[in-house]
């Protein structure tokens, strides 16, 4: 399993974190997403190396948040 970090801005509360994490978890190949608004990041554990970073970005941006980068 691999873990990546998405730098996400716009999360202001626990509900924001939940919306972002749930959106990312719907992407095929994602096992778990944990959002952290204090550090503007989401840690994403992948169950599949084929998980699309672009699909994760699109899922976040569809919730009206912005992905600034991927580490």
C-alpha positions as CSV (number, residue, x, y, z in Angstrom):
1,X,0.0,0.0,0.0
2,X,1.1,3.5,-0.8
3,X,0.2,6.8,0.9
4,X,0.1,10.2,-0.7
5,X,-0.6,13.6,0.6
6,X,-2.9,16.1,-1.2
7,X,-2.5,19.8,-0.2
8,X,-6.1,21.1,0.0
9,X,-7.3,24.6,0.9
10,X,-10.7,25.8,1.9
11,X,-11.5,23.3,4.7
12,X,-12.9,25.4,7.6
13,X,-14.6,22.8,9.9
14,X,-15.0,19.1,10.7
15,X,-17.8,18.9,8.1
16,X,-15.5,20.2,5.4
17,X,-12.9,17.6,6.3
18,X,-15.6,14.9,6.1
19,X,-16.9,16.0,2.7
20,X,-13.4,16.0,1.3
21,X,-12.4,12.7,2.7
22,X,-15.7,11.0,1.6
23,X,-15.3,12.4,-1.9
24,X,-11.8,11.0,-2.2
25,X,-12.8,7.7,-0.8
26,X,-15.3,7.2,-3.6
27,X,-12.4,7.2,-6.1
28,X,-11.5,3.7,-7.2
29,X,-8.3,2.5,-5.7
30,X,-8.5,4.7,-2.6
31,X,-8.7,2.7,0.7
32,X,-8.9,5.6,3.2
33,X,-8.6,9.4,3.3
34,X,-8.0,11.5,6.4
35,X,-8.4,15.3,6.0
36,X,-6.7,17.7,8.3
37,X,-7.9,21.3,8.0
38,X,-5.3,22.7,10.4
39,X,-2.5,21.6,8.0
40,X,-4.5,22.0,4.7
41,X,-3.8,18.4,3.8
42,X,-5.4,15.0,3.2
43,X,-3.5,11.8,3.7
44,X,-4.7,9.2,1.2
45,X,-4.0,5.5,1.6
46,X,-4.2,3.7,-1.7
47,X,-5.3,0.1,-2.1
48,X,-4.3,0.1,-5.8
49,X,-1.4,1.7,-7.5
50,X,-3.7,2.5,-10.4
51,X,-5.7,5.1,-8.3
52,X,-5.9,8.3,-10.3
53,X,-4.6,11.4,-8.8
54,X,-6.5,13.4,-11.4
55,X,-9.7,11.7,-10.3
56,X,-8.9,12.6,-6.6
57,X,-8.3,16.2,-7.6
58,X,-11.6,16.3,-9.5
59,X,-13.5,14.8,-6.6
60,X,-12.1,17.5,-4.2
61,X,-12.7,20.3,-6.6
62,X,-16.3,19.1,-7.2
63,X,-16.8,19.8,-3.5
64,X,-15.6,23.4,-4.0
65,X,-12.1,23.0,-2.4
66,X,-8.8,23.5,-4.1
67,X,-5.9,21.0,-4.5
68,X,-2.6,22.9,-4.5
69,X,-0.3,20.0,-4.9
70,X,0.4,16.3,-4.4
71,X,3.3,14.8,-2.4
